[in-house]
Amino acid sequence: MKDKTPEAGEVWLHKNGIPYRVLFLANDGRRGSYPVSVVYEGSNGKRWVRELSDWHRSFSEKEKSDE
């Protein structure tokens, strides 16, 4: 089964247990030297970017009942 692509507004858990909210996917329509990346934010307001190809190594989708 293919890994789920994160979507804006979803909350995902980092492997250390900290939740992060997905803001948007960057470079979604581009090819070549600009990989699709996930832009996400922590509860402290800091924003981060991770390539989508590396996303599932550290993140899992938060269960709806956890909110």
PATIGU-362334 format. One record per atom (N, C-alpha, C): atom name; residue number from 0; z, y, x. Coordinates in pm, 1 decimal, always signed. Layout:
REM residues N
(CA, NUM, (Z, Y, X)),
...
END
This chain:
REM residues 67
(N, 0, (+0.0, -119.5, +84.1)),
(CA, 0, (+0.0, +0.0, +0.0)),
(C, 0, (+0.0, +124.9, +87.9)),
(N, 1, (-78.4, +221.5, +50.0)),
(CA, 1, (-87.7, +346.0, +125.2)),
(C, 1, (+37.6, +431.4, +101.6)),
(N, 2, (+83.8, +499.9, +207.5)),
(CA, 2, (+199.3, +588.2, +193.6)),
(C, 2, (+165.4, +704.7, +101.7)),
(N, 3, (+262.4, +745.9, +21.9)),
(CA, 3, (+245.0, +858.1, -70.6)),
(C, 3, (+233.8, +988.5, +7.3)),
(N, 4, (+139.9, +1072.2, -33.7)),
(CA, 4, (+125.6, +1204.9, +26.4)),
(C, 4, (+226.1, +1298.1, -39.7)),
(N, 5, (+306.7, +1369.5, +40.8)),
(CA, 5, (+402.7, +1462.5, -17.9)),
(C, 5, (+332.2, +1576.0, -92.7)),
(N, 6, (+395.1, +1625.6, -197.1)),
(CA, 6, (+340.0, +1734.2, -276.8)),
(C, 6, (+438.3, +1850.1, -281.5)),
(N, 7, (+385.4, +1970.3, -301.0)),
(CA, 7, (+468.3, +2090.9, -307.8)),
(C, 7, (+577.9, +2073.4, -412.0)),
(N, 8, (+699.0, +2111.1, -375.2)),
(CA, 8, (+813.5, +2105.1, -465.2)),
(C, 8, (+894.1, +1977.1, -455.9)),
(N, 9, (+837.8, +1872.9, -397.0)),
(CA, 9, (+911.6, +1747.4, -384.2)),
(C, 9, (+1018.1, +1758.4, -275.9)),
(N, 10, (+1124.0, +1680.8, -293.5)),
(CA, 10, (+1230.7, +1674.6, -193.9)),
(C, 10, (+1221.1, +1539.4, -124.4)),
(N, 11, (+1218.7, +1544.3, +8.3)),
(CA, 11, (+1212.3, +1423.4, +90.9)),
(C, 11, (+1333.5, +1420.9, +182.5)),
(N, 12, (+1381.1, +1301.1, +213.6)),
(CA, 12, (+1496.7, +1285.6, +302.1)),
(C, 12, (+1451.0, +1252.0, +443.3)),
(N, 13, (+1503.0, +1327.5, +538.1)),
(CA, 13, (+1479.8, +1296.1, +678.7)),
(C, 13, (+1562.3, +1172.2, +711.0)),
(N, 14, (+1524.7, +1100.3, +813.9)),
(CA, 14, (+1597.0, +976.9, +848.7)),
(C, 14, (+1743.8, +1002.4, +881.6)),
(N, 15, (+1780.6, +1129.4, +911.7)),
(CA, 15, (+1920.9, +1161.7, +938.1)),
(C, 15, (+1998.1, +1193.8, +810.2)),
(N, 16, (+1929.5, +1183.0, +692.4)),
(CA, 16, (+1995.3, +1203.4, +563.8)),
(C, 16, (+1986.4, +1343.1, +507.1)),
(N, 17, (+1927.5, +1435.6, +579.2)),
(CA, 17, (+1916.6, +1574.5, +532.9)),
(C, 17, (+1793.1, +1590.0, +444.5)),
(N, 18, (+1810.2, +1650.4, +323.8)),
(CA, 18, (+1695.1, +1671.6, +235.7)),
(C, 18, (+1615.3, +1796.1, +274.1)),
(N, 19, (+1484.6, +1787.7, +256.5)),
(CA, 19, (+1393.7, +1900.5, +281.9)),
(C, 19, (+1296.9, +1910.7, +165.2)),
(N, 20, (+1264.4, +2034.1, +126.3)),
(CA, 20, (+1168.8, +2058.1, +17.9)),
(C, 20, (+1031.9, +2086.8, +77.9)),
(N, 21, (+930.4, +2016.4, +26.4)),
(CA, 21, (+792.5, +2038.2, +70.6)),
(C, 21, (+742.0, +2167.7, +8.6)),
(N, 22, (+688.7, +2257.2, +92.5)),
(CA, 22, (+633.9, +2383.4, +43.4)),
(C, 22, (+485.2, +2370.4, +11.6)),
(N, 23, (+408.1, +2313.3, +104.5)),
(CA, 23, (+265.4, +2293.8, +82.2)),
(C, 23, (+205.4, +2212.8, +196.3)),
(N, 24, (+81.4, +2167.2, +175.9)),
(CA, 24, (+5.4, +2102.7, +282.7)),
(C, 24, (-85.9, +2207.8, +344.4)),
(N, 25, (-88.1, +2213.3, +474.9)),
(CA, 25, (-174.9, +2307.2, +546.5)),
(C, 25, (-296.2, +2232.2, +600.0)),
(N, 26, (-406.8, +2301.7, +611.5)),
(CA, 26, (-531.8, +2245.9, +665.1)),
(C, 26, (-581.8, +2130.1, +580.3)),
(N, 27, (-551.6, +2132.2, +451.5)),
(CA, 27, (-583.6, +2019.8, +363.5)),
(C, 27, (-733.7, +1994.9, +348.9)),
(N, 28, (-814.0, +2097.6, +355.3)),
(CA, 28, (-957.0, +2079.2, +335.4)),
(C, 28, (-1037.6, +2079.6, +463.2)),
(N, 29, (-972.5, +2093.4, +576.3)),
(CA, 29, (-1043.2, +2105.8, +703.7)),
(C, 29, (-1049.6, +1974.1, +777.5)),
(N, 30, (-1148.0, +1963.0, +862.1)),
(CA, 30, (-1164.7, +1844.9, +946.3)),
(C, 30, (-1167.0, +1889.7, +1092.1)),
(N, 31, (-1160.6, +1793.3, +1179.1)),
(CA, 31, (-1174.6, +1825.7, +1320.6)),
(C, 31, (-1042.6, +1853.3, +1388.3)),
(N, 32, (-1033.9, +1967.1, +1452.9)),
(CA, 32, (-918.6, +1996.6, +1537.8)),
(C, 32, (-796.9, +2049.5, +1461.9)),
(N, 33, (-804.4, +2058.0, +1329.2)),
(CA, 33, (-692.1, +2106.3, +1249.3)),
(C, 33, (-640.5, +1994.2, +1160.4)),
(N, 34, (-541.5, +1919.8, +1205.2)),
(CA, 34, (-492.5, +1806.5, +1125.3)),
(C, 34, (-417.0, +1853.5, +1001.2)),
(N, 35, (-423.8, +1774.0, +895.4)),
(CA, 35, (-345.4, +1803.0, +775.5)),
(C, 35, (-198.9, +1798.1, +814.6)),
(N, 36, (-123.9, +1900.6, +773.9)),
(CA, 36, (+17.5, +1911.6, +809.7)),
(C, 36, (+101.2, +1945.3, +687.7)),
(N, 37, (+226.2, +1900.5, +690.0)),
(CA, 37, (+321.0, +1926.7, +582.2)),
(C, 37, (+411.6, +2041.8, +626.3)),
(N, 38, (+418.8, +2145.4, +543.5)),
(CA, 38, (+509.5, +2257.5, +570.1)),
(C, 38, (+629.1, +2237.5, +478.0)),
(N, 39, (+748.4, +2233.2, +535.1)),
(CA, 39, (+868.1, +2201.9, +457.2)),
(C, 39, (+984.0, +2289.9, +499.5)),
(N, 40, (+1086.8, +2295.8, +413.6)),
(CA, 40, (+1197.8, +2388.4, +433.0)),
(C, 40, (+1331.0, +2319.1, +411.2)),
(N, 41, (+1427.5, +2351.5, +497.3)),
(CA, 41, (+1562.5, +2300.6, +481.8)),
(C, 41, (+1645.7, +2391.2, +394.2)),
(N, 42, (+1763.8, +2346.4, +358.5)),
(CA, 42, (+1852.0, +2425.5, +272.3)),
(C, 42, (+1900.5, +2553.4, +341.3)),
(N, 43, (+1886.3, +2557.5, +474.4)),
(CA, 43, (+1926.5, +2676.8, +549.5)),
(C, 43, (+1814.3, +2780.4, +557.4)),
(N, 44, (+1698.7, +2750.8, +495.5)),
(CA, 44, (+1587.1, +2844.6, +493.7)),
(C, 44, (+1490.2, +2829.6, +609.3)),
(N, 45, (+1524.1, +2747.7, +707.2)),
(CA, 45, (+1432.5, +2726.6, +819.5)),
(C, 45, (+1313.7, +2645.2, +772.1)),
(N, 46, (+1195.7, +2682.6, +824.0)),
(CA, 46, (+1072.7, +2613.0, +786.9)),
(C, 46, (+1019.8, +2535.8, +905.9)),
(N, 47, (+958.4, +2422.9, +873.9)),
(CA, 47, (+908.8, +2332.1, +975.7)),
(C, 47, (+769.1, +2286.4, +938.4)),
(N, 48, (+696.3, +2235.0, +1037.4)),
(CA, 48, (+563.6, +2178.4, +1014.4)),
(C, 48, (+554.8, +2045.7, +1087.8)),
(N, 49, (+502.0, +1944.9, +1017.8)),
(CA, 49, (+481.7, +1814.3, +1079.7)),
(C, 49, (+345.7, +1761.7, +1033.7)),
(N, 50, (+272.1, +1702.5, +1124.7)),
(CA, 50, (+143.8, +1645.2, +1087.6)),
(C, 50, (+165.2, +1534.8, +983.9)),
(N, 51, (+78.2, +1531.9, +884.5)),
(CA, 51, (+89.1, +1431.1, +779.7)),
(C, 51, (+84.5, +1290.3, +838.0)),
(N, 52, (+5.3, +1271.1, +941.6)),
(CA, 52, (-6.0, +1138.1, +1002.6)),
(C, 52, (+125.8, +1090.3, +1064.0)),
(N, 53, (+219.4, +1182.3, +1087.0)),
(CA, 53, (+349.1, +1149.6, +1146.5)),
(C, 53, (+464.2, +1160.8, +1045.6)),
(N, 54, (+433.9, +1202.9, +923.8)),
(CA, 54, (+535.2, +1233.7, +822.7)),
(C, 54, (+625.1, +1115.2, +789.7)),
(N, 55, (+567.0, +1000.7, +760.1)),
(CA, 55, (+644.4, +885.4, +712.2)),
(C, 55, (+726.1, +817.1, +821.1)),
(N, 56, (+706.6, +854.9, +944.6)),
(CA, 56, (+788.7, +800.3, +1053.5)),
(C, 56, (+933.4, +846.7, +1038.3)),
(N, 57, (+951.7, +968.7, +984.1)),
(CA, 57, (+1086.0, +1027.1, +975.6)),
(C, 57, (+1132.9, +1059.6, +834.5)),
(N, 58, (+1043.4, +1053.5, +735.4)),
(CA, 58, (+1080.1, +1096.2, +600.6)),
(C, 58, (+1056.3, +986.8, +497.4)),
(N, 59, (+1142.8, +985.8, +395.9)),
(CA, 59, (+1122.8, +902.1, +277.8)),
(C, 59, (+1145.6, +988.9, +155.8)),
(N, 60, (+1074.7, +956.1, +47.7)),
(CA, 60, (+1085.9, +1036.8, -73.1)),
(C, 60, (+1224.2, +1020.9, -135.7)),
(N, 61, (+1282.6, +1130.7, -176.5)),
(CA, 61, (+1414.8, +1128.2, -240.2)),
(C, 61, (+1400.3, +1073.4, -380.2)),
(N, 62, (+1489.7, +984.6, -417.3)),
(CA, 62, (+1488.3, +927.5, -552.9)),
(C, 62, (+1517.6, +1036.9, -654.4)),
(N, 63, (+1451.5, +1031.2, -768.8)),
(CA, 63, (+1469.7, +1132.9, -874.0)),
(C, 63, (+1614.8, +1138.7, -920.2)),
(N, 64, (+1684.4, +1026.9, -922.7)),
(CA, 64, (+1824.0, +1023.5, -969.5)),
(C, 64, (+1919.4, +1087.7, -868.5)),
(N, 65, (+1869.9, +1115.2, -744.3)),
(CA, 65, (+1954.9, +1176.4, -642.3)),
(C, 65, (+1966.9, +1327.5, -659.2)),
(N, 66, (+1885.4, +1387.0, -743.8)),
(CA, 66, (+1883.2, +1534.0, -755.6)),
(C, 66, (+1996.2, +1586.6, -837.9)),
END
